Amino acid sequence: MRTPDTPPLGSVVDFTTERALRRAEPVTRPAPAPQADPVAEVAGHLARLHDTGQPVATVSWVNHHSALELLHSDPELLGRLTYLGVDGLFLRSLLGGGLVPRTSADLVLPELLGRLRAPRVAVVGGRPEDVASLRRAVAALLPPDGEIVSVRDGYAGRPAPGELDVWLARTRPTVVLAGLGAPLQEQFVLDVARHLPQGLALTCGGFLDQVQQAGYYPAWAYPLKLNWLVRLAREPRRMWRRYSVEAVAALRARAALRAEVLAAPGFRRLRWYAWPEVDDRWAAEASSS
């Protein structure tokens, strides 16, 4: 029987329990068809964790910019996350596109939030002047029984480590979204996990900016894989360096990025749920059953 990797600090992931939740499917089911939707698979799995009251899971996505930041500042953060996904076509290509499912916060979160059962959502990130519009935008993604329990900006409004326990005890969120930039947002969700008994703590990068603008990405952007170009056109001062200087730096650091991201337990866990047909461990189990 397949056994999970040792879960990171503050999180418990039990693959046997997860399989028990999927009672409609045999434990030794064949791998899904290659056309399975990784975004839907990840959103569905995270929703089950939330709705069944599992211990808190921490989730983050990296692109070439944030992966470089983490690599240079604190690469150990990558290994402590429950789930680690890849957000960015360029990083996906550097890591080996055939091994890396395409998921990102802006794809997963809208689907995930709408699936949750009575979520209590706290948001940390964005500018102080955007708190009201951010509250409205995220609330629009929630089911009828969902609730926004707190919205704090990512600057002076961000809860300090010493007040996290008080803030979480007062607001009692089951979902915490942090859009603070790497590595601050990864450290934040890991700090949250120390005080949150169950639920989800997820980073979301630029999603908090995008969700406030209807039609931020045109309908053609994702099918043509040009969402990066749209973002560059919308935010040239912020993005030009990311898609030039930092892209070259990531290309040079490809070996180190592959070593850190592909080896992270959270990456392997997320890939198992998102795209199990490329997981060698799953293939070995299926062939021996």
N, C-alpha and C positions, 0 to 999 in steps of 0.2 A: 504494500500500500504506500502511496506517495505521502511523504511527510513534509511539512513546511520548513522553511529556513527559520533560524532563530529570529524572533521578532525584535525590532529595534526598541530602544528605551522608551517606555511609556505607552507601548502599543502591543496588542495581542491579536494575532491573526491565526485563526484555526481553520485550515482548509477542510478538515473533516466536518466541522460544523457547517461550513459554507456548502459543502456537497449535500449535507442532510437537508439544507434549506431548499435544495433543488430536487425534491423527492420525485418530481415528474420525470427526471432523467436518470438513467442508470449510471452508477459510479464509473463504470468503464465505457462510457459512451465514446463513439469515435470523435476525432477532432472535428470542429465545425468546418463548414465549407470555407474556402479562401475568401469568398465575398462577404463573410460575416463583418458586421460593422463594429470596429473597435470602440468607437465613441459610445454606441448603445450598450455594448458589453460592459464597459467601465462604469457608465452611469448606472446601469442596472445593479451591478455588484455593490457600488457605494451606497445606493439607495437601500439595498437589503441590509447592509451593515447598520445604517442609520435606523431603519424601521424596526429592526429586531433588537435594538438596544445593546449592540456590541461595544466593547471597549473602544475608546477613541482611536481613530485612524488619522494619521497625518499624511497629506497628499501635496505634492508639488510637481510643477512642470518646468523644464529648463529648455532654453534656446541657446544658441552659441554664445550670446552675450552673458546670460546669467550663469551658464556652465563655466565660462572663463572666470567670472567673478568668484564663484564658489571654489574653483580650482586654485585660485590665487590666495583666497582668504581663509577658507576653512572647508576643505574637501570632506572632512569627516561628517559634515551635516548631511551629505548625500546618503551616507550609509545608515543614518538614524531615522530616515523617513520611512513610513509604512509603505507608501507607493510613490514611485517616481516616473513621470511620463515625459515625453519629448514634445516640446512646443516649438516648431520651426522646421521648415523643410530643409534648410541648409544644414542644421545640426543632424537631422535625420540622415541626410546623405553622407555626412562625415562618419556617422556611426555605422552605416550600412543599412540603407533603406529597407532591404529585404528582411532585416531582423527587428526593425523598430516600428511598432504600430503608430499610426498618425492620430494622436490625441493632443488636445491642448485645453487650457482652461476655457477659452472662448467657445470651444465646441462642446465640451462636456458639461460645463456648469448650467447653461440654459436647459439642457435636457434633464440633468440631475435634479435641479431645484424644483422643477415641475412635477417630479415623480415622488418626492418625499411625503411622508405621512406626518402632518402637523409639525413642520419644521419651525424651530425658533432660531432665527438667523441674526448673527452679529457680524457687522462689516467694519473693517479697519483699513483705511487707505484713502487716497485721493486728497484733494485740497480742501481747506476749511470751507471755502465758499461753495463747494459742490455737495456738501453733506445732504441738503434737502433733496436735490435732484437725484443723488445717488440712492437715497432711501426710496424714492418713488420708482426708480428704474429697477432695483432689485426686487422690490415688493411685487412689481408686475410679473416677475418670473415665478412667483410662488403659487402653490395651490390655494384654494379658498380657505383651508384651515391653517395656512402658514402665517407667520408673524415676524416682522422685523423688530427685534428686541433692543438693538443698539446700532448706531452708526457713528463711528469716530473717525476723524480725519487722520491721515498718516503722519502728521507733524506734531504739533503740541497736544493734539487730542489723543494720540496713541497711548494706550495704557502702558505704564512703565512696568518692568518685571515685578517690582515690589507691590504693585496694586492689582496684578492680574487676578489673584485669588478673590479679592473683594469684588472686582468688576464681574467676573464670571459667576460668583455666588449671587450677585444681585440680579444679573440679567438672565441667567440660566439658559444659555444658548445650546442648541443641539448641532448647530452648524456655525463655524467661524470662518469667514473669508478674509484673507489678508493680502492686500495689494500694496506692498511696501518696497519692492525691488530686492534683488538678491545682494547679499545673503541675509539681509534683515528679515525678510518675510519667512524664510525657512527657519531661522532661529525663533521667530515669533510663534509659529504654529507648534514647534516643539516645546516651547515654554507653555503654551496654552494646554498642550496635552498632559502636562504634569498636574494640572488643576481641574481638567474636564474629565469626568468619569466615563462618559460615553458620547458618541456622536462623531462628527467630522471636523477637522481643522485643515483648511485648504488654502494654498497660495493661489493668487489669480493674476499677478502681474498687471499688464495693461488692460485687462478685462474691465476694471472699474471705470476706466476712461471711456472705453468703447461702448459699454452698456448704456451710457447716458445719451448716446447719439444714435438715434434710429437710422438704420441703413448705413452704419459706419463702413461696413464691407458691402459693396454691391453684390448682386446675385451671381455675377460671373467670376468674382474673385477666387472663391474656393475651388470651383471646378477647374479653373485655369491655373491654379496654384500661384496666384499673383496677389494674395492678400498682403504679402510683405511690401509689394510695390505700392499698394493703396496706402498702407501705413506710412511709408516713406513720403508719399506725396502729401499726406495730411499733416505729418509732423516732421518736416525736413530738418529743423534745427536739432531735434532730439534724436532722430533716427539716422542721419547721414553717416555718422561715425560708426554706428553699429553695423551698417551694411557695406562698409569700406574697410577702414582700419581694423576693426574688430573681426571682420570676416577673414581677413588675411591672417590675423593672429590665431584665430581658431583653426584655420587650415594648417598652420605650422604646429599647433598643439594637438593635432588630431589623435596621435597615439595616446597622449595623456588623457584626453577627453574620453576616448574609447575605454581606456583602462578603468577610469573612475565611474563613468555612467553605466556601462554594460555590466560591470561587476557589482553594482549596488543591489543589495537584496530587494529594495523597493522597486527597482526597475524590473527585475525578474518577476516579482509578484504581479505587477501591473500587466506585464506582457502576457503572463499566464492567463489572465482573465480577458485581456483585450484581443489576443491573437495567438491562441494556444496551438494553432497548426504549425507555428514556427518554433515552438518550444521543444527542444530535444528531449527534455525530461518527460514531457507528456507523450511524445512519440514513442519513447522507450517503454513507458508504462502500457500504452495502448497496444503495442505490438506483443507484449508479454502476457496480456490478460486473455 
